[in-house]
């Protein structure tokens, strides 16, 4: 998955318009970045990247870039 598709998926997860999310976006600034969004991200990581990501690492992530690093 390329970076653009990743950002589109994160936009879907946090219910933001496509193009408004960047790798520098602070997760805490997003109203929809909550426990459900974190679980949705974990499922996304497992389905798309075949990676089991530690939920604590997702919770500690500060930016969208941090999330991307978890699935690389």
mmCIF file of the N, C-alpha and C atoms, coordinates in Angstrom:
data_MODEL
# 
_entry.id   MODEL 
# 
loop_
_atom_site.group_PDB 
_atom_site.id 
_atom_site.type_symbol 
_atom_site.label_atom_id 
_atom_site.label_alt_id 
_atom_site.label_comp_id 
_atom_site.label_asym_id 
_atom_site.label_entity_id 
_atom_site.label_seq_id 
_atom_site.pdbx_PDB_ins_code 
_atom_site.Cartn_x 
_atom_site.Cartn_y 
_atom_site.Cartn_z 
_atom_site.occupancy 
_atom_site.B_iso_or_equiv 
_atom_site.pdbx_formal_charge 
_atom_site.auth_seq_id 
_atom_site.auth_comp_id 
_atom_site.auth_asym_id 
_atom_site.auth_atom_id 
_atom_site.pdbx_PDB_model_num 
ATOM 1   N N  . UNK A 1 1  ? 0.853   -1.182 0.000  1.00 0.00 ? 1  UNK A N  1 
ATOM 2   C CA . UNK A 1 1  ? 0.000   0.000  0.000  1.00 0.00 ? 1  UNK A CA 1 
ATOM 3   C C  . UNK A 1 1  ? 0.893   1.237  0.000  1.00 0.00 ? 1  UNK A C  1 
ATOM 4   N N  . UNK A 1 2  ? 0.562   2.163  -0.901 1.00 0.00 ? 2  UNK A N  1 
ATOM 5   C CA . UNK A 1 2  ? 1.369   3.375  -0.958 1.00 0.00 ? 2  UNK A CA 1 
ATOM 6   C C  . UNK A 1 2  ? 0.901   4.384  0.100  1.00 0.00 ? 2  UNK A C  1 
ATOM 7   N N  . UNK A 1 3  ? 1.680   5.441  0.247  1.00 0.00 ? 3  UNK A N  1 
ATOM 8   C CA . UNK A 1 3  ? 1.402   6.428  1.291  1.00 0.00 ? 3  UNK A CA 1 
ATOM 9   C C  . UNK A 1 3  ? 0.053   7.110  1.095  1.00 0.00 ? 3  UNK A C  1 
ATOM 10  N N  . UNK A 1 4  ? -0.308  7.394  -0.150 1.00 0.00 ? 4  UNK A N  1 
ATOM 11  C CA . UNK A 1 4  ? -1.580  8.067  -0.420 1.00 0.00 ? 4  UNK A CA 1 
ATOM 12  C C  . UNK A 1 4  ? -2.751  7.203  0.044  1.00 0.00 ? 4  UNK A C  1 
ATOM 13  N N  . UNK A 1 5  ? -2.719  5.926  -0.277 1.00 0.00 ? 5  UNK A N  1 
ATOM 14  C CA . UNK A 1 5  ? -3.793  5.006  0.136  1.00 0.00 ? 5  UNK A CA 1 
ATOM 15  C C  . UNK A 1 5  ? -3.847  4.898  1.660  1.00 0.00 ? 5  UNK A C  1 
ATOM 16  N N  . UNK A 1 6  ? -2.681  4.871  2.294  1.00 0.00 ? 6  UNK A N  1 
ATOM 17  C CA . UNK A 1 6  ? -2.640  4.814  3.751  1.00 0.00 ? 6  UNK A CA 1 
ATOM 18  C C  . UNK A 1 6  ? -3.335  6.039  4.346  1.00 0.00 ? 6  UNK A C  1 
ATOM 19  N N  . UNK A 1 7  ? -3.012  7.215  3.833  1.00 0.00 ? 7  UNK A N  1 
ATOM 20  C CA . UNK A 1 7  ? -3.630  8.441  4.340  1.00 0.00 ? 7  UNK A CA 1 
ATOM 21  C C  . UNK A 1 7  ? -5.135  8.443  4.092  1.00 0.00 ? 7  UNK A C  1 
ATOM 22  N N  . UNK A 1 8  ? -5.563  7.911  2.952  1.00 0.00 ? 8  UNK A N  1 
ATOM 23  C CA . UNK A 1 8  ? -6.996  7.811  2.671  1.00 0.00 ? 8  UNK A CA 1 
ATOM 24  C C  . UNK A 1 8  ? -7.686  6.912  3.696  1.00 0.00 ? 8  UNK A C  1 
ATOM 25  N N  . UNK A 1 9  ? -7.054  5.801  4.028  1.00 0.00 ? 9  UNK A N  1 
ATOM 26  C CA . UNK A 1 9  ? -7.643  4.877  4.998  1.00 0.00 ? 9  UNK A CA 1 
ATOM 27  C C  . UNK A 1 9  ? -7.707  5.511  6.387  1.00 0.00 ? 9  UNK A C  1 
ATOM 28  N N  . UNK A 1 10 ? -6.653  6.210  6.773  1.00 0.00 ? 10 UNK A N  1 
ATOM 29  C CA . UNK A 1 10 ? -6.666  6.889  8.074  1.00 0.00 ? 10 UNK A CA 1 
ATOM 30  C C  . UNK A 1 10 ? -7.774  7.949  8.086  1.00 0.00 ? 10 UNK A C  1 
ATOM 31  N N  . UNK A 1 11 ? -7.945  8.648  6.974  1.00 0.00 ? 11 UNK A N  1 
ATOM 32  C CA . UNK A 1 11 ? -9.036  9.635  6.874  1.00 0.00 ? 11 UNK A CA 1 
ATOM 33  C C  . UNK A 1 11 ? -10.383 8.966  7.100  1.00 0.00 ? 11 UNK A C  1 
ATOM 34  N N  . UNK A 1 12 ? -10.564 7.785  6.519  1.00 0.00 ? 12 UNK A N  1 
ATOM 35  C CA . UNK A 1 12 ? -11.806 7.043  6.722  1.00 0.00 ? 12 UNK A CA 1 
ATOM 36  C C  . UNK A 1 12 ? -11.984 6.667  8.193  1.00 0.00 ? 12 UNK A C  1 
ATOM 37  N N  . UNK A 1 13 ? -10.921 6.184  8.801  1.00 0.00 ? 13 UNK A N  1 
ATOM 38  C CA . UNK A 1 13 ? -10.989 5.727  10.197 1.00 0.00 ? 13 UNK A CA 1 
ATOM 39  C C  . UNK A 1 13 ? -11.379 6.868  11.130 1.00 0.00 ? 13 UNK A C  1 
ATOM 40  N N  . UNK A 1 14 ? -10.824 8.049  10.897 1.00 0.00 ? 14 UNK A N  1 
ATOM 41  C CA . UNK A 1 14 ? -11.087 9.179  11.799 1.00 0.00 ? 14 UNK A CA 1 
ATOM 42  C C  . UNK A 1 14 ? -12.175 10.115 11.262 1.00 0.00 ? 14 UNK A C  1 
ATOM 43  N N  . UNK A 1 15 ? -12.856 9.651  10.211 1.00 0.00 ? 15 UNK A N  1 
ATOM 44  C CA . UNK A 1 15 ? -14.010 10.378 9.674  1.00 0.00 ? 15 UNK A CA 1 
ATOM 45  C C  . UNK A 1 15 ? -13.685 11.819 9.282  1.00 0.00 ? 15 UNK A C  1 
ATOM 46  N N  . UNK A 1 16 ? -12.566 11.972 8.578  1.00 0.00 ? 16 UNK A N  1 
ATOM 47  C CA . UNK A 1 16 ? -12.156 13.281 8.060  1.00 0.00 ? 16 UNK A CA 1 
ATOM 48  C C  . UNK A 1 16 ? -12.185 13.219 6.535  1.00 0.00 ? 16 UNK A C  1 
ATOM 49  N N  . UNK A 1 17 ? -12.330 14.374 5.891  1.00 0.00 ? 17 UNK A N  1 
ATOM 50  C CA . UNK A 1 17 ? -12.313 14.427 4.439  1.00 0.00 ? 17 UNK A CA 1 
ATOM 51  C C  . UNK A 1 17 ? -10.935 14.029 3.922  1.00 0.00 ? 17 UNK A C  1 
ATOM 52  N N  . UNK A 1 18 ? -10.939 13.301 2.793  1.00 0.00 ? 18 UNK A N  1 
ATOM 53  C CA . UNK A 1 18 ? -9.667  12.937 2.182  1.00 0.00 ? 18 UNK A CA 1 
ATOM 54  C C  . UNK A 1 18 ? -8.911  14.205 1.831  1.00 0.00 ? 18 UNK A C  1 
ATOM 55  N N  . UNK A 1 19 ? -7.609  14.171 2.029  1.00 0.00 ? 19 UNK A N  1 
ATOM 56  C CA . UNK A 1 19 ? -6.762  15.316 1.733  1.00 0.00 ? 19 UNK A CA 1 
ATOM 57  C C  . UNK A 1 19 ? -6.510  16.208 2.930  1.00 0.00 ? 19 UNK A C  1 
ATOM 58  N N  . UNK A 1 20 ? -7.249  15.997 4.017  1.00 0.00 ? 20 UNK A N  1 
ATOM 59  C CA . UNK A 1 20 ? -7.043  16.836 5.205  1.00 0.00 ? 20 UNK A CA 1 
ATOM 60  C C  . UNK A 1 20 ? -6.049  16.200 6.183  1.00 0.00 ? 20 UNK A C  1 
ATOM 61  N N  . UNK A 1 21 ? -5.798  14.909 6.024  1.00 0.00 ? 21 UNK A N  1 
ATOM 62  C CA . UNK A 1 21 ? -4.875  14.193 6.906  1.00 0.00 ? 21 UNK A CA 1 
ATOM 63  C C  . UNK A 1 21 ? -3.515  14.089 6.231  1.00 0.00 ? 21 UNK A C  1 
ATOM 64  N N  . UNK A 1 22 ? -2.463  14.434 6.973  1.00 0.00 ? 22 UNK A N  1 
ATOM 65  C CA . UNK A 1 22 ? -1.094  14.284 6.492  1.00 0.00 ? 22 UNK A CA 1 
ATOM 66  C C  . UNK A 1 22 ? -0.325  13.444 7.505  1.00 0.00 ? 22 UNK A C  1 
ATOM 67  N N  . UNK A 1 23 ? 0.898   13.110 7.169  1.00 0.00 ? 23 UNK A N  1 
ATOM 68  C CA . UNK A 1 23 ? 1.709   12.346 8.111  1.00 0.00 ? 23 UNK A CA 1 
ATOM 69  C C  . UNK A 1 23 ? 2.037   13.154 9.363  1.00 0.00 ? 23 UNK A C  1 
ATOM 70  N N  . UNK A 1 24 ? 1.972   14.474 9.263  1.00 0.00 ? 24 UNK A N  1 
ATOM 71  C CA . UNK A 1 24 ? 2.264   15.333 10.420 1.00 0.00 ? 24 UNK A CA 1 
ATOM 72  C C  . UNK A 1 24 ? 1.049   15.569 11.307 1.00 0.00 ? 24 UNK A C  1 
ATOM 73  N N  . UNK A 1 25 ? -0.117  15.102 10.886 1.00 0.00 ? 25 UNK A N  1 
ATOM 74  C CA . UNK A 1 25 ? -1.340  15.330 11.662 1.00 0.00 ? 25 UNK A CA 1 
ATOM 75  C C  . UNK A 1 25 ? -1.210  14.717 13.054 1.00 0.00 ? 25 UNK A C  1 
ATOM 76  N N  . UNK A 1 26 ? -1.506  15.529 14.056 1.00 0.00 ? 26 UNK A N  1 
ATOM 77  C CA . UNK A 1 26 ? -1.485  15.083 15.443 1.00 0.00 ? 26 UNK A CA 1 
ATOM 78  C C  . UNK A 1 26 ? -2.768  14.307 15.731 1.00 0.00 ? 26 UNK A C  1 
ATOM 79  N N  . UNK A 1 27 ? -2.615  13.092 16.206 1.00 0.00 ? 27 UNK A N  1 
ATOM 80  C CA . UNK A 1 27 ? -3.777  12.240 16.452 1.00 0.00 ? 27 UNK A CA 1 
ATOM 81  C C  . UNK A 1 27 ? -4.700  12.815 17.522 1.00 0.00 ? 27 UNK A C  1 
ATOM 82  N N  . UNK A 1 28 ? -4.133  13.400 18.553 1.00 0.00 ? 28 UNK A N  1 
ATOM 83  C CA . UNK A 1 28 ? -4.953  13.960 19.633 1.00 0.00 ? 28 UNK A CA 1 
ATOM 84  C C  . UNK A 1 28 ? -5.807  15.139 19.167 1.00 0.00 ? 28 UNK A C  1 
ATOM 85  N N  . UNK A 1 29 ? -5.440  15.748 18.050 1.00 0.00 ? 29 UNK A N  1 
ATOM 86  C CA . UNK A 1 29 ? -6.208  16.872 17.519 1.00 0.00 ? 29 UNK A CA 1 
ATOM 87  C C  . UNK A 1 29 ? -7.451  16.408 16.754 1.00 0.00 ? 29 UNK A C  1 
ATOM 88  N N  . UNK A 1 30 ? -7.543  15.109 16.507 1.00 0.00 ? 30 UNK A N  1 
ATOM 89  C CA . UNK A 1 30 ? -8.664  14.560 15.757 1.00 0.00 ? 30 UNK A CA 1 
ATOM 90  C C  . UNK A 1 30 ? -9.759  14.109 16.712 1.00 0.00 ? 30 UNK A C  1 
ATOM 91  N N  . UNK A 1 31 ? -10.927 14.662 16.542 1.00 0.00 ? 31 UNK A N  1 
ATOM 92  C CA . UNK A 1 31 ? -12.048 14.359 17.427 1.00 0.00 ? 31 UNK A CA 1 
ATOM 93  C C  . UNK A 1 31 ? -12.385 12.867 17.431 1.00 0.00 ? 31 UNK A C  1 
ATOM 94  N N  . UNK A 1 32 ? -12.272 12.224 16.281 1.00 0.00 ? 32 UNK A N  1 
ATOM 95  C CA . UNK A 1 32 ? -12.669 10.817 16.168 1.00 0.00 ? 32 UNK A CA 1 
ATOM 96  C C  . UNK A 1 32 ? -11.549 9.834  16.519 1.00 0.00 ? 32 UNK A C  1 
ATOM 97  N N  . UNK A 1 33 ? -10.378 10.327 16.934 1.00 0.00 ? 33 UNK A N  1 
ATOM 98  C CA . UNK A 1 33 ? -9.304  9.412  17.332 1.00 0.00 ? 33 UNK A CA 1 
ATOM 99  C C  . UNK A 1 33 ? -9.575  8.958  18.762 1.00 0.00 ? 33 UNK A C  1 
ATOM 100 N N  . UNK A 1 34 ? -10.299 7.848  18.863 1.00 0.00 ? 34 UNK A N  1 
ATOM 101 C CA . UNK A 1 34 ? -10.699 7.318  20.155 1.00 0.00 ? 34 UNK A CA 1 
ATOM 102 C C  . UNK A 1 34 ? -10.421 5.820  20.176 1.00 0.00 ? 34 UNK A C  1 
ATOM 103 N N  . UNK A 1 35 ? -10.907 5.140  21.189 1.00 0.00 ? 35 UNK A N  1 
ATOM 104 C CA . UNK A 1 35 ? -10.617 3.707  21.327 1.00 0.00 ? 35 UNK A CA 1 
ATOM 105 C C  . UNK A 1 35 ? -11.165 2.900  20.148 1.00 0.00 ? 35 UNK A C  1 
ATOM 106 N N  . UNK A 1 36 ? -12.314 3.277  19.618 1.00 0.00 ? 36 UNK A N  1 
ATOM 107 C CA . UNK A 1 36 ? -12.864 2.573  18.466 1.00 0.00 ? 36 UNK A CA 1 
ATOM 108 C C  . UNK A 1 36 ? -11.988 2.775  17.231 1.00 0.00 ? 36 UNK A C  1 
ATOM 109 N N  . UNK A 1 37 ? -11.496 3.984  17.028 1.00 0.00 ? 37 UNK A N  1 
ATOM 110 C CA . UNK A 1 37 ? -10.602 4.259  15.901 1.00 0.00 ? 37 UNK A CA 1 
ATOM 111 C C  . UNK A 1 37 ? -9.300  3.470  16.046 1.00 0.00 ? 37 UNK A C  1 
ATOM 112 N N  . UNK A 1 38 ? -8.786  3.362  17.267 1.00 0.00 ? 38 UNK A N  1 
ATOM 113 C CA . UNK A 1 38 ? -7.554  2.582  17.486 1.00 0.00 ? 38 UNK A CA 1 
ATOM 114 C C  . UNK A 1 38 ? -7.776  1.111  17.168 1.00 0.00 ? 38 UNK A C  1 
ATOM 115 N N  . UNK A 1 39 ? -8.915  0.571  17.565 1.00 0.00 ? 39 UNK A N  1 
ATOM 116 C CA . UNK A 1 39 ? -9.234  -0.832 17.255 1.00 0.00 ? 39 UNK A CA 1 
ATOM 117 C C  . UNK A 1 39 ? -9.388  -1.010 15.741 1.00 0.00 ? 39 UNK A C  1 
ATOM 118 N N  . UNK A 1 40 ? -10.053 -0.065 15.102 1.00 0.00 ? 40 UNK A N  1 
ATOM 119 C CA . UNK A 1 40 ? -10.213 -0.123 13.650 1.00 0.00 ? 40 UNK A CA 1 
ATOM 120 C C  . UNK A 1 40 ? -8.854  -0.096 12.972 1.00 0.00 ? 40 UNK A C  1 
ATOM 121 N N  . UNK A 1 41 ? -7.932  0.709  13.485 1.00 0.00 ? 41 UNK A N  1 
ATOM 122 C CA . UNK A 1 41 ? -6.577  0.750  12.927 1.00 0.00 ? 41 UNK A CA 1 
ATOM 123 C C  . UNK A 1 41 ? -5.886  -0.604 13.100 1.00 0.00 ? 41 UNK A C  1 
ATOM 124 N N  . UNK A 1 42 ? -6.042  -1.230 14.243 1.00 0.00 ? 42 UNK A N  1 
ATOM 125 C CA . UNK A 1 42 ? -5.424  -2.537 14.479 1.00 0.00 ? 42 UNK A CA 1 
ATOM 126 C C  . UNK A 1 42 ? -5.936  -3.578 13.488 1.00 0.00 ? 42 UNK A C  1 
ATOM 127 N N  . UNK A 1 43 ? -7.226  -3.555 13.221 1.00 0.00 ? 43 UNK A N  1 
ATOM 128 C CA . UNK A 1 43 ? -7.820  -4.482 12.244 1.00 0.00 ? 43 UNK A CA 1 
ATOM 129 C C  . UNK A 1 43 ? -7.281  -4.172 10.849 1.00 0.00 ? 43 UNK A C  1 
ATOM 130 N N  . UNK A 1 44 ? -7.205  -2.901 10.517 1.00 0.00 ? 44 UNK A N  1 
ATOM 131 C CA . UNK A 1 44 ? -6.646  -2.471 9.230  1.00 0.00 ? 44 UNK A CA 1 
ATOM 132 C C  . UNK A 1 44 ? -5.207  -2.966 9.070  1.00 0.00 ? 44 UNK A C  1 
ATOM 133 N N  . UNK A 1 45 ? -4.399  -2.805 10.103 1.00 0.00 ? 45 UNK A N  1 
ATOM 134 C CA . UNK A 1 45 ? -3.003  -3.253 10.044 1.00 0.00 ? 45 UNK A CA 1 
ATOM 135 C C  . UNK A 1 45 ? -2.921  -4.759 9.822  1.00 0.00 ? 45 UNK A C  1 
ATOM 136 N N  . UNK A 1 46 ? -3.772  -5.503 10.502 1.00 0.00 ? 46 UNK A N  1 
ATOM 137 C CA . UNK A 1 46 ? -3.778  -6.960 10.361 1.00 0.00 ? 46 UNK A CA 1 
ATOM 138 C C  . UNK A 1 46 ? -4.238  -7.382 8.968  1.00 0.00 ? 46 UNK A C  1 
ATOM 139 N N  . UNK A 1 47 ? -5.289  -6.747 8.466  1.00 0.00 ? 47 UNK A N  1 
ATOM 140 C CA . UNK A 1 47 ? -5.847  -7.118 7.162  1.00 0.00 ? 47 UNK A CA 1 
ATOM 141 C C  . UNK A 1 47 ? -4.951  -6.700 5.997  1.00 0.00 ? 47 UNK A C  1 
ATOM 142 N N  . UNK A 1 48 ? -4.515  -5.468 6.005  1.00 0.00 ? 48 UNK A N  1 
ATOM 143 C CA . UNK A 1 48 ? -3.783  -4.926 4.860  1.00 0.00 ? 48 UNK A CA 1 
ATOM 144 C C  . UNK A 1 48 ? -2.286  -5.229 4.882  1.00 0.00 ? 48 UNK A C  1 
ATOM 145 N N  . UNK A 1 49 ? -1.702  -5.252 6.070  1.00 0.00 ? 49 UNK A N  1 
ATOM 146 C CA . UNK A 1 49 ? -0.251  -5.401 6.182  1.00 0.00 ? 49 UNK A CA 1 
ATOM 147 C C  . UNK A 1 49 ? 0.165   -6.732 6.778  1.00 0.00 ? 49 UNK A C  1 
ATOM 148 N N  . UNK A 1 50 ? -0.838  -7.520 7.192  1.00 0.00 ? 50 UNK A N  1 
ATOM 149 C CA . UNK A 1 50 ? -0.558  -8.828 7.813  1.00 0.00 ? 50 UNK A CA 1 
ATOM 150 C C  . UNK A 1 50 ? 0.387   -8.675 9.007  1.00 0.00 ? 50 UNK A C  1 
ATOM 151 N N  . UNK A 1 51 ? 0.144   -7.590 9.767  1.00 0.00 ? 51 UNK A N  1 
ATOM 152 C CA . UNK A 1 51 ? 0.954   -7.304 10.952 1.00 0.00 ? 51 UNK A CA 1 
ATOM 153 C C  . UNK A 1 51 ? 0.066   -7.232 12.176 1.00 0.00 ? 51 UNK A C  1 
ATOM 154 N N  . UNK A 1 52 ? 0.558   -7.811 13.231 1.00 0.00 ? 52 UNK A N  1 
ATOM 155 C CA . UNK A 1 52 ? -0.116  -7.682 14.519 1.00 0.00 ? 52 UNK A CA 1 
ATOM 156 C C  . UNK A 1 52 ? 0.598   -6.573 15.285 1.00 0.00 ? 52 UNK A C  1 
ATOM 157 N N  . UNK A 1 53 ? -0.074  -5.468 15.419 1.00 0.00 ? 53 UNK A N  1 
ATOM 158 C CA . UNK A 1 53 ? 0.500   -4.294 16.069 1.00 0.00 ? 53 UNK A CA 1 
ATOM 159 C C  . UNK A 1 53 ? 0.050   -4.267 17.517 1.00 0.00 ? 53 UNK A C  1 
ATOM 160 N N  . UNK A 1 54 ? 0.964   -3.983 18.411 1.00 0.00 ? 54 UNK A N  1 
ATOM 161 C CA . UNK A 1 54 ? 0.662   -3.868 19.837 1.00 0.00 ? 54 UNK A CA 1 
ATOM 162 C C  . UNK A 1 54 ? -0.249  -2.661 20.063 1.00 0.00 ? 54 UNK A C  1 
ATOM 163 N N  . UNK A 1 55 ? -1.386  -2.883 20.675 1.00 0.00 ? 55 UNK A N  1 
ATOM 164 C CA . UNK A 1 55 ? -2.341  -1.816 20.944 1.00 0.00 ? 55 UNK A CA 1 
ATOM 165 C C  . UNK A 1 55 ? -1.763  -0.685 21.770 1.00 0.00 ? 55 UNK A C  1 
ATOM 166 N N  . UNK A 1 56 ? -0.836  -1.006 22.658 1.00 0.00 ? 56 UNK A N  1 
ATOM 167 C CA . UNK A 1 56 ? -0.205  0.045  23.462 1.00 0.00 ? 56 UNK A CA 1 
ATOM 168 C C  . UNK A 1 56 ? 0.630   0.983  22.596 1.00 0.00 ? 56 UNK A C  1 
ATOM 169 N N  . UNK A 1 57 ? 1.262   0.444  21.551 1.00 0.00 ? 57 UNK A N  1 
ATOM 170 C CA . UNK A 1 57 ? 2.039   1.292  20.650 1.00 0.00 ? 57 UNK A CA 1 
ATOM 171 C C  . UNK A 1 57 ? 1.134   2.231  19.864 1.00 0.00 ? 57 UNK A C  1 
ATOM 172 N N  . UNK A 1 58 ? -0.043  1.735  19.487 1.00 0.00 ? 58 UNK A N  1 
ATOM 173 C CA . UNK A 1 58 ? -1.014  2.584  18.787 1.00 0.00 ? 58 UNK A CA 1 
ATOM 174 C C  . UNK A 1 58 ? -1.491  3.689  19.731 1.00 0.00 ? 58 UNK A C  1 
ATOM 175 N N  . UNK A 1 59 ? -1.755  3.336  20.955 1.00 0.00 ? 59 UNK A N  1 
ATOM 176 C CA . UNK A 1 59 ? -2.211  4.325  21.937 1.00 0.00 ? 59 UNK A CA 1 
ATOM 177 C C  . UNK A 1 59 ? -1.155  5.399  22.197 1.00 0.00 ? 59 UNK A C  1 
ATOM 178 N N  . UNK A 1 60 ? 0.116   5.014  22.127 1.00 0.00 ? 60 UNK A N  1 
ATOM 179 C CA . UNK A 1 60 ? 1.223   5.948  22.370 1.00 0.00 ? 60 UNK A CA 1 
ATOM 180 C C  . UNK A 1 60 ? 1.572   6.796  21.153 1.00 0.00 ? 60 UNK A C  1 
ATOM 181 N N  . UNK A 1 61 ? 1.084   6.422  19.974 1.00 0.00 ? 61 UNK A N  1 
ATOM 182 C CA . UNK A 1 61 ? 1.387   7.160  18.744 1.00 0.00 ? 61 UNK A CA 1 
ATOM 183 C C  . UNK A 1 61 ? 0.898   8.600  18.856 1.00 0.00 ? 61 UNK A C  1 
ATOM 184 N N  . UNK A 1 62 ? 1.708   9.517  18.376 1.00 0.00 ? 62 UNK A N  1 
ATOM 185 C CA . UNK A 1 62 ? 1.367   10.943 18.449 1.00 0.00 ? 62 UNK A CA 1 
ATOM 186 C C  . UNK A 1 62 ? 0.886   11.496 17.113 1.00 0.00 ? 62 UNK A C  1 
ATOM 187 N N  . UNK A 1 63 ? 1.440   10.969 16.005 1.00 0.00 ? 63 UNK A N  1 
ATOM 188 C CA . UNK A 1 63 ? 1.100   11.479 14.682 1.00 0.00 ? 63 UNK A CA 1 
ATOM 189 C C  . UNK A 1 63 ? 0.713   10.330 13.752 1.00 0.00 ? 63 UNK A C  1 
ATOM 190 N N  . UNK A 1 64 ? 0.154   10.689 12.612 1.00 0.00 ? 64 UNK A N  1 
ATOM 191 C CA . UNK A 1 64 ? -0.173  9.689  11.598 1.00 0.00 ? 64 UNK A CA 1 
ATOM 192 C C  . UNK A 1 64 ? 1.112   8.997  11.138 1.00 0.00 ? 64 UNK A C  1 
ATOM 193 N N  . UNK A 1 65 ? 2.199   9.724  11.082 1.00 0.00 ? 65 UNK A N  1 
ATOM 194 C CA . UNK A 1 65 ? 3.484   9.118  10.716 1.00 0.00 ? 65 UNK A CA 1 
ATOM 195 C C  . UNK A 1 65 ? 3.874   8.002  11.678 1.00 0.00 ? 65 UNK A C  1 
ATOM 196 N N  . UNK A 1 66 ? 3.612   8.204  12.954 1.00 0.00 ? 66 UNK A N  1 
ATOM 197 C CA . UNK A 1 66 ? 3.908   7.166  13.951 1.00 0.00 ? 66 UNK A CA 1 
ATOM 198 C C  . UNK A 1 66 ? 3.116   5.890  13.638 1.00 0.00 ? 66 UNK A C  1 
ATOM 199 N N  . UNK A 1 67 ? 1.871   6.043  13.233 1.00 0.00 ? 67 UNK A N  1 
ATOM 200 C CA . UNK A 1 67 ? 1.049   4.877  12.868 1.00 0.00 ? 67 UNK A CA 1 
ATOM 201 C C  . UNK A 1 67 ? 1.638   4.170  11.653 1.00 0.00 ? 67 UNK A C  1 
ATOM 202 N N  . UNK A 1 68 ? 2.059   4.960  10.682 1.00 0.00 ? 68 UNK A N  1 
ATOM 203 C CA . UNK A 1 68 ? 2.628   4.382  9.462  1.00 0.00 ? 68 UNK A CA 1 
ATOM 204 C C  . UNK A 1 68 ? 3.888   3.575  9.781  1.00 0.00 ? 68 UNK A C  1 
ATOM 205 N N  . UNK A 1 69 ? 4.699   4.080  10.675 1.00 0.00 ? 69 UNK A N  1 
ATOM 206 C CA . UNK A 1 69 ? 5.920   3.372  11.057 1.00 0.00 ? 69 UNK A CA 1 
ATOM 207 C C  . UNK A 1 69 ? 5.599   2.029  11.710 1.00 0.00 ? 69 UNK A C  1 
ATOM 208 N N  . UNK A 1 70 ? 4.466   1.923  12.370 1.00 0.00 ? 70 UNK A N  1 
ATOM 209 C CA . UNK A 1 70 ? 4.088   0.684  13.031 1.00 0.00 ? 70 UNK A CA 1 
ATOM 210 C C  . UNK A 1 70 ? 3.747   -0.433 12.041 1.00 0.00 ? 70 UNK A C  1 
ATOM 211 N N  . UNK A 1 71 ? 3.349   -0.082 10.837 1.00 0.00 ? 71 UNK A N  1 
ATOM 212 C CA . UNK A 1 71 ? 2.947   -1.107 9.865  1.00 0.00 ? 71 UNK A CA 1 
ATOM 213 C C  . UNK A 1 71 ? 3.999   -1.389 8.811  1.00 0.00 ? 71 UNK A C  1 
ATOM 214 N N  . UNK A 1 72 ? 5.076   -0.632 8.806  1.00 0.00 ? 72 UNK A N  1 
ATOM 215 C CA . UNK A 1 72 ? 6.152   -0.868 7.820  1.00 0.00 ? 72 UNK A CA 1 
ATOM 216 C C  . UNK A 1 72 ? 6.911   -2.131 8.117  1.00 0.00 ? 72 UNK A C  1 
# 
